[in-house]
Every structure is written in structure tokens, then in C-alpha cells.
Amino acid sequence: MHAHRVLIPALILLAACSDPSSRSNAQQPALAQPTRAAPSEALTMKASFAPVVKRAAPAVVNISSKRLVRQSNDPFWEFFGLGAPQNRIEGSLGSGVIVRSDGIIVTNNHVIAGGQEITVALSDRREFPAKVLLSDPRLDLAVLKIDAGAERLPVLAIDDSGEAQVGDLVLAIGDPFGVGQTVTNGIISALNRTADPNGEAVTAYIQTDAAINPGNSGGALVDMDGDLIGVNSFIVSRSGTSSGVGFAVPAAMVRRVVETAAGGGHTLVRSWLGAHTQTVTGEIAKSLGLPSPQGALVADIWPGGAADRAGLRQGDVITAVNGRPVIDASTVSYAVGAVRPGDTLKVGIRRGSANQVLTFRAEAPPATPARDEQLLQGRHPFDGATVVNLSPAVADELGLDPFLGKGVMVFKIGRGFALNAGIQPGDLIRRINGRDIGNVADMRSALSAPGGQWQVTIIRGGQEITGTFRT
């Protein structure tokens, strides 16, 4: 039996976003700063985690969400008009962490995705309705806001210092199985765990053996200072319950998402290096004369991008970002994505036999050419498809390789011929009836030609596919 990635809470709910920027930044409370100091009762802590729990637990909340689901009856009875679809309410439970005293809470996106009614229960059992400020499915993080009036709520400080080490003691606090707030302990089993072998990972998880079960999603992973070092997100398990392999989104990404939401942003803009990298394997290391298979080999440079301006070249090996060693290509993607556009990065490289450090200014992926998003309709294979011009910004939004090149990308599929024809979001259209497609205007022109037979060539998953359709 294969291990499966299990999303921990049970519900998928989404509330309408509202803009928190109506209050001036000067009036908004700042995020609490990590103490980076052991609890005063250090001797007690040697025999008990109670001092840490006492500090951290009040800021961990329970999150419940509800959504209306339309349930179909047996098609046999519907055919005879004897049954009509019925509505029912689905609910789920998860956890969250108060990170600002005015009621800003971070949780997992899958806890609230699709929800129409979200309720937050504090550790003292008081309940408040919550609204969604920001949700990011790729990071699996969401930021909520509750209104507790003038009350200053308990908070957890976000410790994004990066000082956590494998073997450090940690606590997982959440609401597993809906039984109430629960604390489990363990250690950090590994750092910088990524699940993307192509080097486009958006985060590098903290792995822990602290017991994490359904309902713990969005809860706190805290260190022995009682500071938040990660948000528990998922487990790998054959049974669906904890087997000591849990993963948390690290604090650096949590802080970026929270600060974006608190500043009025509804989407997270990830920084981009402007270089396509691949993990240095043993074979590559041997061919380049490297002492060990570590680092990220620069395979391509985006013209005029941050890497190009900083002097990075094809064939360079990135060995460090801001002084932290680079293990693989995913490490680079995460390290760059964790900083704000405009921040300065010090990137260590090996060029030939020499080591040097380049200075980069992080930037958002360029949105050129212009998006030109359009819904296509008519008697052709793309009826019902929404398409956009491909750019690094669009590719990043879809979780695809920004170096796919130019062309037209299928952004989403609605009702129409495209749905039945098997066209999928993320498909890159190369040719229609032998005509190269460079932008949305080219595609509309090609589809306006008369005829009921269409030969279409797309790129999907790195493979070129050609199909013929009749409409």
C-alpha cells in the first residue's frame, strides 16, 4: 500500500473576502515579536512542557465552517420526475492561530476552502464569525479576521529566524478529531522538505514526529520559547491518522502571508529569481568537479530579469542564498519566494573553480505579454475555455514552470465543447490547423476560420499532444 498525503481537517469552506485596509497602518497592532528566550520556569520545564503550553495555548483556536451542498438523487427516479435534488449542510473542523491581537488568524486554506459560514472558537469557548482576508491554495494558507471589539486577544509570536534545527523539541497544538484543544510533543525530524522534484516548490516544510491528526490542520507548531515556527498542514499516512510524519508550513512563509493580508492584499505575490535551475545530481557534481552533489545548476536565464541583471550565467551553481546552504533547486525557489519583491538577496555561486557572491533584487514574475484573458465561444474545440497569454506571472499563478515559453494557456474550463473534448487548465496551445499560436489574438483568428474539423497541438506535462476534433 502506498503512503498518501492526507489533508488534516475535514472541511473545505470559503467566506467572502473583505478589505482590512480601512484602518490606517498606524492604528493596527504590530505582529508580536518572538522572545527567543526560555520560559522563566526553566527548571520546571525540564520535567514538564506546562510553561510553554500556558504561554502558547490561549492563541490557538478552533475553526468550523459550513457550506450548502446540492445533493442529487438517483438519476433513475429523476428521469420519471419522482425526485429532485436536495440541499444539505456540510461542516468541518480545523485549527488556527491568532497572530495579531486585533483578531487576525492564520490557518490552512483547505480548512476554509469553499465555506460560506466560518466560526472561530477561542480557547475560552467564546465564538465569533470570521471573514477571509486572503487564501492561497498553493501554500495552503489562509488568513481570517474576527471582531472582538476593543479586546486585545492572546497571540503567538512568529519566529522566522530560521534558527530551528533537526532534533529541537516542538509542540503541536490543535483540535484533533474535534475533541477539544490538545497538545502533543515531538522533535523536528527534518527541515526543508519539498515535494516538488522539478524545483518549483513554493515552500519547504518542517517535518515533525509530534502527533498530528485530522482537525490539527492550521494549528500551531511551537518551539520551547512558545513561539510559532510553523502551521501544521498535512501528514503522510497509510491509515489516515498520525504515524509520526507530519509537515508544517514554516514561519517565514506564514509571516509573508499574514503581512500581505494585514496590509490589504488578497493574493500573495511571490518573488522570482528569473533563473531556471535544476538540482545538482551525483553525475552533474562529478562532471563539474564539485565535492558533493549539492546546489542548483542554472539551466536558463530570463532575459532582462533579476538574475540576468545581477550577472548570473548558465552553468553557474547556486550554493547559498542569504548565507544559507542550498541543497537542491527547490531550496532556491523557496528561499526566493519567502522574501518580498524589492528585498535584496545575497546569492553564493560557484563558477568554474571560483566562488563568488552576487547581489539580487527580488522581483515579482513579469506579467508580459499582457494577460488578455478571454472566454472563447463558438463551434470549435475550445468552446467554453478561458484562455490567457502565457507569461511568468500566469505560469506562477497556475503553479507551472515560468520558462514554458510564449503561447496561449488554458486558464479554466466552463460548460461547452472544451469540457467534453478533454481540454484542461494548464494546457499550452501551440498550433491550430497547422497555424502557430503566439497570443490570444492569433488563437481567435485561427478559430474564426470556417470548417468543422480541427487539428490542435498542445503541450501538457512537458509532452506535445496532437488531436483532431469535429464540431
C-alpha positions as CSV (number, residue, x, y, z in Angstrom):
1,M,0.0,0.0,0.0
2,H,1.3,3.4,-0.9
3,A,1.5,6.4,1.5
4,H,-0.9,9.2,0.8
5,R,-0.8,12.8,1.5
6,V,-3.7,13.4,3.9
7,L,-5.2,16.9,4.4
8,I,-5.8,17.0,8.1
9,P,-9.1,19.0,8.8
10,A,-12.3,17.7,7.5
11,L,-13.8,20.7,5.7
12,I,-13.5,22.9,2.7
13,L,-15.0,26.2,3.1
14,L,-14.6,29.8,1.9
15,A,-16.0,33.1,3.1
16,A,-16.2,36.4,1.2
17,C,-13.0,38.4,1.4
18,S,-13.2,41.9,2.8
19,D,-10.5,44.6,2.8
20,P,-8.9,45.1,6.2
21,S,-7.1,48.3,5.0
22,S,-9.9,50.6,6.1
23,R,-7.9,51.2,9.3
24,S,-4.6,53.0,8.9
25,N,-1.5,51.0,9.4
26,A,-0.6,53.3,12.3
27,Q,-3.7,52.1,14.2
28,Q,-3.1,48.4,13.5
29,P,-1.3,46.4,16.2
30,A,2.1,45.1,15.0
31,L,2.8,41.4,14.9
32,A,4.2,40.1,18.2
33,Q,8.0,39.6,18.2
34,P,9.5,36.2,19.2
35,T,11.1,36.2,22.6
36,R,13.9,33.7,21.7
37,A,14.3,33.2,25.4
38,A,13.4,30.1,27.5
39,P,10.4,30.4,29.9
40,S,11.3,31.8,33.3
41,E,10.5,28.5,34.9
42,A,13.3,26.7,33.2
43,L,13.7,24.1,36.0
44,T,10.0,23.2,35.8
45,M,10.2,22.8,32.0
46,K,12.8,20.1,32.4
47,A,10.1,17.9,33.9
48,S,7.1,19.5,32.1
49,F,6.1,21.4,29.0
50,A,3.4,23.2,31.0
51,P,5.1,26.7,31.0
52,V,5.3,26.6,27.1
53,V,1.7,25.4,26.8
54,K,0.5,28.0,29.2
55,R,2.0,30.7,27.1
56,A,1.0,29.3,23.6
57,A,-2.3,27.5,24.0
58,P,-4.6,30.6,24.5
59,A,-3.7,31.8,21.0
60,V,-4.7,28.5,19.3
61,V,-8.3,28.5,18.2
62,N,-10.9,26.0,16.7
63,I,-12.3,26.8,13.3
64,S,-15.5,25.4,12.0
65,S,-17.0,26.0,8.6
66,K,-20.2,25.2,6.8
67,R,-21.3,25.1,3.2
68,L,-24.5,24.4,1.4
69,V,-24.2,21.3,-0.9
70,R,-26.7,20.4,-3.6
71,Q,-27.2,16.6,-3.4
72,S,-28.6,14.8,-6.4
73,N,-31.0,11.9,-6.1
74,D,-30.8,8.6,-8.1
75,P,-30.9,9.5,-11.8
76,F,-33.5,6.7,-12.4
77,W,-36.1,8.4,-10.2
78,E,-35.2,11.9,-11.5
79,F,-35.9,10.6,-15.1
80,F,-39.5,10.0,-14.0
81,G,-39.8,13.2,-12.2
82,L,-40.1,11.5,-8.8
83,G,-37.1,13.0,-7.2
84,A,-35.5,16.5,-7.1
85,P,-32.0,17.5,-6.0
86,Q,-31.9,18.4,-2.3
87,N,-29.7,20.8,-0.3
88,R,-27.7,19.8,2.7
89,I,-25.2,21.4,5.0
90,E,-21.7,20.1,5.2
91,G,-19.4,21.0,8.1
92,S,-15.8,20.6,9.1
93,L,-13.4,21.4,11.9
94,G,-9.8,22.6,11.9
95,S,-7.5,24.8,13.9
96,G,-5.9,28.2,13.7
97,V,-3.5,30.6,15.4
98,I,-4.1,34.2,16.5
99,V,-1.1,36.1,15.3
100,R,-2.3,39.7,15.9
101,S,-4.2,41.0,18.9
102,D,-6.9,42.6,16.8
103,G,-8.2,39.2,15.7
104,I,-6.1,38.2,12.7
105,I,-5.8,34.4,12.5
106,V,-3.7,32.2,10.2
107,T,-4.9,28.7,9.3
108,N,-4.7,26.2,6.3
109,N,-6.5,27.1,3.1
110,H,-8.1,23.6,3.0
111,V,-9.8,24.2,6.3
112,I,-11.9,27.0,4.9
113,A,-12.0,26.5,1.2
114,G,-15.5,26.7,-0.2
115,G,-17.0,27.7,3.1
116,Q,-19.9,30.1,3.3
117,E,-20.0,30.4,7.1
118,I,-16.9,30.3,9.2
119,T,-16.8,30.4,13.0
120,V,-13.8,30.7,15.3
121,A,-14.0,29.4,18.8
122,L,-11.4,30.8,21.2
123,S,-9.7,28.7,23.9
124,D,-12.3,30.1,26.4
125,R,-15.1,28.8,24.2
126,R,-16.3,32.2,23.0
127,E,-17.4,32.1,19.4
128,F,-17.0,34.7,16.6
129,P,-17.9,34.8,12.9
130,A,-14.8,35.1,10.7
131,K,-14.2,36.6,7.3
132,V,-11.4,35.6,4.9
133,L,-8.8,38.2,4.2
134,L,-6.5,36.1,2.0
135,S,-6.4,32.5,0.8
136,D,-3.5,30.8,-1.0
137,P,-4.2,27.2,-2.2
138,R,-0.6,26.6,-3.3
139,L,0.8,27.4,0.1
140,D,-2.3,26.0,1.7
141,L,-2.5,29.1,4.0
142,A,-5.4,31.4,4.7
143,V,-5.8,34.5,6.9
144,L,-9.0,35.2,8.8
145,K,-10.3,38.2,10.8
146,I,-12.6,38.2,13.8
147,D,-14.0,41.3,15.6
148,A,-13.6,41.1,19.3
149,G,-14.2,44.8,19.8
150,A,-11.5,46.6,21.8
151,E,-10.3,43.4,23.4
152,R,-6.6,42.6,22.8
153,L,-6.6,38.8,22.1
154,P,-3.7,36.5,23.1
155,V,-1.2,36.0,20.3
156,L,1.7,33.8,19.2
157,A,4.8,35.5,18.0
158,I,6.0,34.3,14.6
159,D,9.6,33.2,14.8
160,D,11.0,33.2,11.3
161,S,14.7,33.5,12.4
162,G,15.4,30.1,10.7
163,E,17.3,29.0,13.8
164,A,15.3,25.8,14.3
165,Q,17.4,22.6,14.0
166,V,16.7,19.0,13.5
167,G,16.3,17.4,16.9
168,D,14.8,20.5,18.5
169,L,11.8,19.8,20.8
170,V,8.4,21.1,19.5
171,L,4.8,21.0,20.5
172,A,1.8,20.7,18.1
173,I,-1.4,22.4,19.4
174,G,-4.7,22.0,17.7
175,D,-8.1,20.3,17.9
176,P,-7.8,16.8,16.5
177,F,-11.0,14.9,15.8
178,G,-12.9,17.8,17.3
179,V,-12.3,16.5,20.9
180,G,-11.1,19.9,22.1
181,Q,-7.7,21.6,22.3
182,T,-4.9,19.0,22.5
183,V,-1.1,19.3,22.9
184,T,1.3,16.7,21.6
185,N,5.1,16.8,21.7
186,G,7.9,15.6,19.5
187,I,11.0,16.8,17.7
188,I,11.8,18.4,14.4
189,S,12.6,15.4,12.2
190,A,13.8,17.3,9.1
191,L,13.9,20.7,7.6
192,N,13.4,22.0,4.0
193,R,11.2,19.1,3.0
194,T,9.9,19.7,-0.5
195,A,7.6,17.5,-2.6
196,D,8.5,19.0,-6.0
197,P,11.4,17.3,-7.8
198,N,11.3,20.0,-10.6
199,G,12.5,22.7,-8.3
200,E,9.4,24.9,-8.4
201,A,8.3,24.3,-4.8
202,V,6.5,27.2,-3.1
203,T,7.5,26.1,0.4
204,A,10.0,23.9,2.3
205,Y,8.2,22.1,5.1
206,I,9.2,21.4,8.6
207,Q,8.8,17.7,9.3
208,T,7.9,16.6,12.8
209,D,7.0,13.4,14.7
210,A,4.7,15.3,17.0
211,A,1.3,13.5,16.7
212,I,-0.9,15.4,14.1
213,N,-4.4,14.1,13.3
214,P,-7.5,15.2,11.4
215,G,-8.5,18.5,12.9
216,N,-5.0,19.6,13.6
217,S,-4.7,21.4,10.3
218,G,-4.0,25.1,10.7
219,G,-2.8,24.6,14.3
220,A,0.4,25.7,15.8
221,L,3.9,24.1,15.8
222,V,5.7,25.9,18.6
223,D,9.3,25.8,19.9
224,M,10.4,25.7,23.5
225,D,10.2,29.5,23.7
226,G,6.4,29.3,23.0
227,D,6.8,30.9,19.6
228,L,5.2,29.9,16.3
229,I,7.7,28.2,14.0
230,G,5.1,26.6,11.6
231,V,1.5,25.9,10.8
232,N,0.6,22.2,10.8
233,S,-0.6,21.3,7.3
234,F,-0.7,17.6,6.4
235,I,0.6,14.2,7.2
236,V,1.8,11.2,5.3
237,S,0.0,8.1,6.4
238,R,-1.3,4.8,5.2
239,S,-4.2,4.8,7.7
240,G,-5.2,8.4,7.5
241,T,-4.1,9.1,11.1
242,S,-0.8,10.2,12.6
243,S,2.1,7.9,12.0
244,G,4.8,10.4,13.1
245,V,5.3,12.0,9.7
246,G,3.7,15.4,9.9
247,F,4.5,18.6,7.9
248,A,4.2,22.3,8.8
249,V,4.5,25.4,6.6
250,P,7.5,27.3,8.1
251,A,7.1,30.6,9.8
252,A,8.8,32.6,7.1
253,M,6.0,31.9,4.6
254,V,3.4,32.4,7.4
255,R,4.7,35.9,8.1
256,R,4.7,36.8,4.4
257,V,1.0,35.7,4.0
258,V,-0.1,37.4,7.3
259,E,1.7,40.7,6.5
260,T,0.2,40.7,3.0
261,A,-3.4,40.2,4.3
262,A,-2.9,42.7,7.1
263,G,-1.8,45.3,4.6
264,G,-5.0,44.8,2.5
265,G,-3.7,42.3,-0.1
266,H,-5.9,39.5,-1.2
267,T,-3.2,37.5,-3.0
268,L,0.4,36.7,-2.2
269,V,2.9,37.9,-4.8
270,R,5.8,35.6,-4.8
271,S,9.3,36.8,-5.6
272,W,11.1,35.3,-8.6
273,L,14.8,34.9,-9.3
274,G,14.5,34.9,-13.1
275,A,16.6,31.8,-13.5
276,H,15.6,28.2,-14.2
277,T,17.6,25.8,-12.0
278,Q,17.9,22.0,-11.7
279,T,19.2,20.0,-8.7
280,V,22.8,19.0,-8.8
281,T,22.9,15.2,-9.0
282,G,25.9,13.0,-8.3
283,E,26.6,12.8,-12.1
284,I,26.4,16.6,-12.5
285,A,28.6,17.1,-9.5
286,K,31.2,14.8,-10.9
287,S,31.2,16.4,-14.3
288,L,31.6,19.9,-12.8
289,G,34.2,18.8,-10.3
290,L,32.1,19.6,-7.3
291,P,33.0,18.0,-4.0
292,S,29.4,16.8,-3.3
293,P,26.0,16.6,-5.1
294,Q,24.6,19.8,-3.5
295,G,23.4,23.0,-5.1
296,A,21.3,24.2,-8.0
297,L,22.6,24.3,-11.5
298,V,21.5,27.4,-13.6
299,A,20.0,26.0,-16.8
300,D,18.4,29.1,-18.2
301,I,18.2,32.9,-17.6
302,W,15.1,35.1,-18.2
303,P,16.3,38.0,-20.4
304,G,16.3,41.2,-18.5
305,G,15.3,39.6,-15.3
306,A,16.8,39.9,-11.8
307,A,19.3,37.0,-12.4
308,D,20.3,38.5,-15.8
309,R,20.9,41.9,-14.3
310,A,22.9,40.5,-11.4
311,G,25.3,38.7,-13.7
312,L,24.2,35.1,-13.2
313,R,25.1,32.8,-16.1
314,Q,24.1,29.5,-17.4
315,G,26.3,26.8,-15.9
316,D,26.7,28.6,-12.6
317,V,25.9,26.5,-9.5
318,I,23.9,28.3,-6.7
319,T,25.4,27.2,-3.4
320,A,23.8,29.6,-0.9
321,V,21.0,32.2,-0.6
322,N,21.5,34.8,2.1
323,G,24.2,32.7,3.7
324,R,22.1,29.6,4.0
325,P,23.3,26.5,2.1
326,V,21.4,25.4,-1.0
327,I,20.7,21.7,-1.0
328,D,18.7,21.5,-4.3
329,A,16.7,23.5,-6.8
330,S,13.6,23.6,-4.5
331,T,15.7,25.3,-1.8
332,V,16.3,28.2,-4.2
333,S,12.7,28.5,-5.2
334,Y,11.6,28.6,-1.5
335,A,14.3,31.0,-0.3
336,V,13.5,33.5,-3.0
337,G,9.7,33.1,-2.7
338,A,9.9,33.7,1.1
339,V,11.2,37.3,0.6
340,R,9.2,40.3,-0.6
341,P,9.6,41.8,-4.1
342,G,12.2,44.5,-3.8
343,D,14.2,42.8,-1.0
344,T,17.9,42.3,-1.5
345,L,19.3,38.7,-1.8
346,K,22.9,37.6,-1.5
347,V,23.4,34.6,-3.7
348,G,26.5,32.5,-3.4
349,I,27.6,30.8,-6.6
350,R,30.4,28.6,-7.9
351,R,31.6,29.5,-11.4
352,G,34.2,27.1,-12.7
353,S,36.6,26.7,-9.7
354,A,35.9,30.1,-8.2
355,N,33.3,31.0,-5.6
356,Q,31.6,34.4,-5.5
357,V,28.6,36.2,-4.2
358,L,26.1,38.1,-6.4
359,T,23.6,40.7,-5.2
360,F,20.0,40.4,-6.4
361,R,16.9,42.5,-6.0
362,A,14.0,40.1,-5.7
363,E,11.0,40.9,-8.0
364,A,7.6,39.6,-9.0
365,P,7.4,37.4,-12.1
366,P,6.9,39.7,-15.1
367,A,3.4,39.8,-16.5
368,T,4.5,40.3,-20.1
369,P,2.9,39.9,-22.5
370,A,-0.4,41.3,-21.2
371,R,-2.8,38.7,-19.9
372,D,-5.6,39.4,-22.3
373,E,-8.0,36.9,-20.6
374,Q,-10.9,35.9,-22.9
375,L,-13.7,33.3,-22.8
376,L,-13.9,31.5,-26.1
377,Q,-17.3,30.5,-27.6
378,G,-18.3,29.1,-30.9
379,R,-18.2,25.9,-33.0
380,H,-14.7,24.9,-32.2
381,P,-12.8,22.6,-29.7
382,F,-12.2,25.5,-27.2
383,D,-15.8,26.5,-26.7
384,G,-16.2,27.2,-23.0
385,A,-12.5,27.6,-22.3
386,T,-11.0,30.8,-20.8
387,V,-7.5,31.5,-22.2
388,V,-4.7,33.9,-21.4
389,N,-1.4,34.9,-22.9
390,L,1.4,33.0,-21.1
391,S,3.8,35.0,-19.0
392,P,5.9,34.1,-16.0
393,A,3.3,35.7,-13.8
394,V,0.5,33.5,-15.2
395,A,2.6,30.4,-15.0
396,D,3.4,31.1,-11.4
397,E,-0.3,31.6,-10.6
398,L,-1.0,28.2,-12.1
399,G,1.9,26.5,-10.4
400,L,3.7,25.8,-13.7
401,D,7.2,26.3,-14.9
402,P,7.7,30.1,-15.8
403,F,10.1,29.0,-18.5
404,L,7.5,27.3,-20.6
405,G,7.9,30.0,-23.2
406,K,5.4,32.1,-25.2
407,G,1.9,31.0,-26.2
408,V,-1.7,30.8,-25.0
409,M,-2.6,29.0,-21.8
410,V,-6.0,27.5,-21.0
411,F,-6.8,29.1,-17.6
412,K,-10.1,27.5,-16.8
413,I,-12.8,25.4,-18.3
414,G,-16.6,26.0,-18.2
415,R,-19.6,24.4,-19.9
416,G,-19.0,23.8,-23.6
417,F,-17.3,21.6,-26.1
418,A,-13.9,22.0,-24.5
419,L,-15.1,20.3,-21.3
420,N,-16.1,17.2,-23.3
421,A,-13.1,17.3,-25.5
422,G,-10.7,16.8,-22.6
423,I,-9.1,20.3,-22.7
424,Q,-7.6,21.1,-19.3
425,P,-6.4,24.2,-17.4
426,G,-2.7,24.5,-17.9
427,D,-2.7,23.2,-21.5
428,L,-0.4,25.3,-23.7
429,I,-1.8,25.8,-27.2
430,R,0.9,25.5,-29.8
431,R,-0.9,25.1,-33.2
432,I,-4.4,25.1,-34.6
433,N,-4.8,23.6,-38.1
434,G,-1.1,24.0,-38.7
435,R,-1.0,27.6,-37.6
436,D,1.4,28.6,-34.8
437,I,-0.4,30.3,-31.9
438,G,1.7,33.1,-30.2
439,N,-1.0,35.0,-28.4
440,V,-4.8,35.2,-27.8
441,A,-5.3,37.3,-30.9
442,D,-3.7,34.6,-33.0
443,M,-6.0,32.0,-31.4
444,R,-9.2,33.9,-32.0
445,S,-8.2,34.4,-35.6
446,A,-7.4,30.7,-36.1
447,L,-10.7,29.7,-34.6
448,S,-12.7,32.1,-36.7
449,A,-11.8,30.2,-39.9
450,P,-14.7,28.1,-41.4
451,G,-14.7,24.4,-41.2
452,G,-15.8,21.6,-38.8
453,Q,-12.5,19.8,-38.5
454,W,-9.8,21.0,-36.2
455,Q,-6.2,19.7,-35.7
456,V,-4.9,21.0,-32.3
457,T,-1.4,20.7,-30.8
458,I,-0.9,21.4,-27.1
459,I,1.8,21.0,-24.5
460,R,0.7,19.1,-21.4
461,G,3.0,17.9,-18.7
462,G,6.0,18.6,-20.9
463,Q,4.7,16.4,-23.7
464,E,3.4,17.6,-27.1
465,I,0.0,16.2,-28.0
466,T,-1.9,16.5,-31.3
467,G,-5.5,15.7,-31.7
468,T,-8.2,16.1,-34.3
469,F,-11.8,17.2,-33.4
470,R,-15.0,17.6,-35.4
471,T,-17.6,20.2,-34.3
